[in-house]
Amino acid sequence: MYDKKFLSKVTILYVEDEDETRKEFVEVFECFFKEVLVASDGYEALNIYKNAMQNQKEVDVIISDINIVDTIIVNICYTSLNFLIIMLSA
């Protein structure tokens, strides 16, 4: 069970390096979340996150392939502790 009204207000940053997996998950996430920001690696995620913050967009959740969790993702975490991080593994 999920709260559709709540999720429709949530912006996520999804980080996945595998093209097909990224495409499939984005299709699903777009059905549930207000906005889905997408990156293929940690550097792109950092740039997207910084751009979102500069435009006063709140990133509520970061969903990342566990293999991409590197210093870039960790640096995002140090900038703000106001979001949830979910790690995925195949």
C-alpha positions as CSV (number, residue, x, y, z in Angstrom):
1,M,0.0,0.0,0.0
2,Y,1.3,3.5,-0.8
3,D,0.1,7.0,-0.3
4,K,-0.4,8.3,-3.9
5,K,-1.1,11.9,-2.7
6,F,2.2,12.0,-0.7
7,L,4.3,10.5,-3.5
8,S,2.9,12.9,-6.0
9,K,4.7,15.7,-4.1
10,V,8.1,13.9,-4.0
11,T,11.1,14.6,-6.3
12,I,13.6,11.9,-6.7
13,L,17.1,11.8,-8.1
14,Y,17.7,8.3,-9.7
15,V,21.3,7.3,-10.4
16,E,21.9,4.2,-12.5
17,D,24.7,3.4,-15.0
18,E,23.0,0.6,-16.9
19,D,20.9,2.2,-19.8
20,E,18.2,-0.4,-20.0
21,T,17.7,-0.6,-16.2
22,R,17.6,3.1,-16.0
23,K,15.0,3.4,-18.7
24,E,12.7,0.8,-17.2
25,F,12.9,2.2,-13.7
26,V,12.3,5.8,-14.9
27,E,9.1,4.7,-16.6
28,V,7.9,3.2,-13.3
29,F,9.0,6.1,-11.1
30,E,7.4,8.7,-13.4
31,C,4.0,7.0,-12.6
32,F,4.4,7.7,-8.9
33,F,6.6,10.7,-8.2
34,K,6.2,14.4,-8.9
35,E,9.5,14.7,-10.7
36,V,12.2,12.2,-11.6
37,L,15.7,13.6,-12.1
38,V,18.0,11.0,-13.8
39,A,21.8,10.6,-13.8
40,S,24.0,7.8,-15.2
41,D,26.9,8.3,-12.8
42,G,28.0,10.1,-9.7
43,Y,29.3,13.2,-11.4
44,E,26.2,13.7,-13.4
45,A,24.1,13.2,-10.2
46,L,26.2,15.9,-8.4
47,N,25.6,18.3,-11.3
48,I,21.9,17.6,-11.4
49,Y,21.7,18.0,-7.6
50,K,23.6,21.3,-7.6
51,N,21.4,22.6,-10.5
52,A,18.2,21.6,-8.6
53,M,19.4,23.4,-5.5
54,Q,20.3,26.5,-7.4
55,N,16.8,26.6,-8.9
56,Q,15.3,26.0,-5.4
57,K,14.1,22.5,-6.3
58,E,14.0,20.2,-3.4
59,V,15.4,16.7,-3.9
60,D,13.5,14.5,-1.4
61,V,15.0,11.1,-2.2
62,I,18.1,9.8,-3.9
63,I,17.8,6.3,-5.4
64,S,21.1,4.9,-6.5
65,D,22.6,1.7,-7.8
66,I,24.9,0.6,-4.9
67,N,27.8,0.3,-7.4
68,I,27.7,4.0,-8.1
69,V,27.9,5.1,-4.5
70,D,31.2,6.9,-4.6
71,T,32.6,10.0,-3.1
72,I,30.4,12.1,-5.4
73,I,27.2,10.7,-3.9
74,V,28.7,10.9,-0.4
75,N,29.5,14.6,-1.1
76,I,25.8,15.2,-2.0
77,C,24.9,13.7,1.4
78,Y,27.2,16.1,3.2
79,T,25.5,19.1,1.6
80,S,22.2,18.3,3.1
81,L,20.7,15.7,5.4
82,N,17.1,16.5,4.5
83,F,16.5,13.6,2.1
84,L,16.4,9.9,2.1
85,I,18.9,7.7,0.3
86,I,17.9,4.3,-1.1
87,M,20.6,1.9,-2.5
88,L,19.6,-0.7,-5.0
89,S,21.5,-3.9,-5.9
90,A,21.0,-6.4,-8.7
